[in-house]
Amino acid sequence: MNKTDEYSLYVHIPFCKARCGYCAFSSCTDFSLVKSYFEKLFGEADRYSDKTRPIRTLYVGGGTPSSLSTRYIDALFCKLRDCFDMSRTCEINFECNPESTSDELLDCLADNGVTRLSFGLQSVNDATLKAIGRLHTYGEFLSALERALLRGFADVNADLIIGLPEEQSQFIRSVKTVAKLPLTHVSMYALELHPETPLWKRFNGKSPASDDEMADMYDEALLILREKGFIRYEISNFAQAGRECKHNLNYWREGRYFALGASASGFVENVRFTNARDIRDYLSLPLERLRDGSCEEVTLAEQAKEFVMLGLRLVSGVSLSEFAERFGRTFCDYFPSAKRLNKLGLLLFDGDNVRVPDDKFYVSNSIVAELWSDVD
């Protein structure tokens, strides 16, 4: 089966009890809009219902999906099963924040077939969590994790952020602590400051840590996680053997995906779209205009460029045989610069794969830009 025949489904739940100091995602703290939002979301699901393409993975993200009443979560899963072919869904992801992960929620998720939880931990240092506007403590995360494991959730991820307003030693403490926990996956992202967020204003648009400091923290964290069996399979993601996030792998392999909700982006056949970002815009637009002005057909050349850009984020890189099958030419025919980059040690041909060497991940954006310059 061609990778473009395998579909994922993303659903965006924008509601949060509070906005974090760094947050630039589509989120909303006005829970009076929940009922209206779900009515619109369900209308969108009905309008774009598709039973012809089996859904391989589902991801419910946000926002903070765990902050909702379980009656909305039950109704959401029921609607998705009505509108999409979920018979072959092998991975169902649900994002949680520790403070809103109740026993009732965990029971609801288990009953609805959720297979993988992703916790927004960010740090094990309570002072850091308070400084960035998180509502939970590390103790609350441990409680949520323990209760999730007791209910049989075998795949659990925790997010960490590099470059928060704390000492480097405090970040390393977070990594060492998390690496010892019964987790199957760790995601580790560099802090990005966005205009008008509280942390942007606090630090005048400059990150609390320099690029060199964040690189040093990343390198040390990589070694710590590796010692505990976490294998880096993508620049920001580490998993125990066989426990990679299949949903995100579909993105990085330039697969196809449906998407529902405010700010959600989808890629169906060869058309990409993004819904209105602001929840009030999403609610005010009629269903037939939700994707007006955002739909674009992605040409084969653009798909080839994206396939390479996304695939080179993976440690395994890009499959040469899959590239030739999808685009009708060899990788080096499409990207002549690849041979020169290989001689410079910036690309490695490894069997059926071409990949960025481990020690060159820091310049992967430049490598991709060089390859892209070969394509009009």
NORWOHU-V713630 format. One record per pair of residues at least 24 apart in sequence whose ideal C-beta (glycine too) atoms are under 7 Angstrom apart, sorted by the first residue. I is the first residue (numbers start at 1). J is the second residue. Records with the same first field share a line. If there is no record, write none. Layout:
BEGIN
I=J + J
END
This chain:
BEGIN
3=253 + 255 + 322
4=255 + 256
6=56 + 250 + 255
7=53 + 54 + 55 + 56 + 256 + 257 + 258
8=55 + 56 + 57 + 247 + 250 + 255 + 257
9=55 + 58 + 84 + 257 + 258
10=59 + 61 + 257 + 259 + 264
11=60 + 76 + 260 + 261
12=61 + 62 + 63 + 261 + 262 + 263 + 264
13=60 + 62 + 63 + 65 + 68 + 261
14=62 + 63 + 262 + 279
15=62 + 63 + 64 + 67 + 68
16=62 + 63 + 64 + 67
17=64 + 67 + 135
18=133 + 135
19=133
20=132 + 133 + 134
21=132 + 133 + 197 + 198 + 199
22=132 + 191 + 193 + 197 + 199
23=197
24=194 + 197
26=262 + 263 + 277 + 279
27=62 + 63
28=279
33=279
34=68 + 72
36=283
37=279 + 283
38=72 + 75
40=282 + 283
41=260 + 261
42=79
43=287
44=260 + 287 + 290
45=79 + 80 + 83 + 260
46=83
47=287
48=258
49=83 + 84
50=84 + 258
51=84 + 85
53=85
54=85 + 87 + 88
55=84 + 85 + 86 + 89
56=88 + 89 + 90 + 250
57=89 + 90 + 91 + 246 + 247 + 250
58=89 + 92 + 93
59=93 + 247
60=93 + 94 + 95
61=95
62=95
64=97 + 100
65=94 + 95
66=95 + 96 + 97 + 100 + 101 + 105
67=97 + 100
70=104 + 105 + 108
73=108
74=108 + 112
77=112
90=246
91=115 + 116 + 246 + 247
92=116
93=118 + 247
95=120
96=144
97=135 + 136
98=136 + 140 + 141 + 144
99=135 + 136 + 140
101=144
103=147
106=147 + 148 + 151
110=151 + 152
115=155
116=155
117=148 + 153 + 156
118=157 + 159
119=144 + 156 + 157 + 158 + 159
120=159
121=158 + 159 + 160
122=159 + 160 + 161
123=160 + 161 + 164 + 174
124=173 + 174 + 177 + 178
125=166 + 170 + 173 + 174
128=164 + 166 + 170
131=165
132=164 + 199
133=198
145=181
149=182
155=184 + 185 + 243
156=183 + 184
157=183 + 185 + 186 + 187
158=183 + 186
159=187 + 189
160=186 + 188
161=189 + 191
162=188 + 189 + 190 + 191 + 214 + 217 + 218
163=190 + 191 + 207 + 208 + 209 + 214
164=191 + 208
165=208
168=213 + 217
171=217
172=217 + 220
175=221 + 224 + 225
176=224
179=224 + 225 + 228 + 230
180=228
184=239 + 240 + 243
185=238 + 239 + 243 + 245
186=225 + 230 + 238
187=236 + 237
188=221 + 236 + 238
189=236
190=214
215=362
232=315
233=314 + 315
234=313 + 314 + 315
235=313 + 361
251=310
252=310 + 311 + 313 + 314
253=310 + 311
254=303 + 306 + 307 + 310
270=297 + 298
271=295 + 296 + 297
272=296 + 298
300=327
301=375
304=334 + 375
305=372 + 375
308=335 + 368 + 371
309=368
312=355 + 356 + 364 + 367 + 368
315=355
316=353 + 355
317=353 + 354 + 355 + 356
318=353 + 354
319=352 + 353
320=352 + 353 + 354
321=352
335=371 + 374
336=374
337=370 + 371 + 373 + 374
338=371
341=367 + 370
END
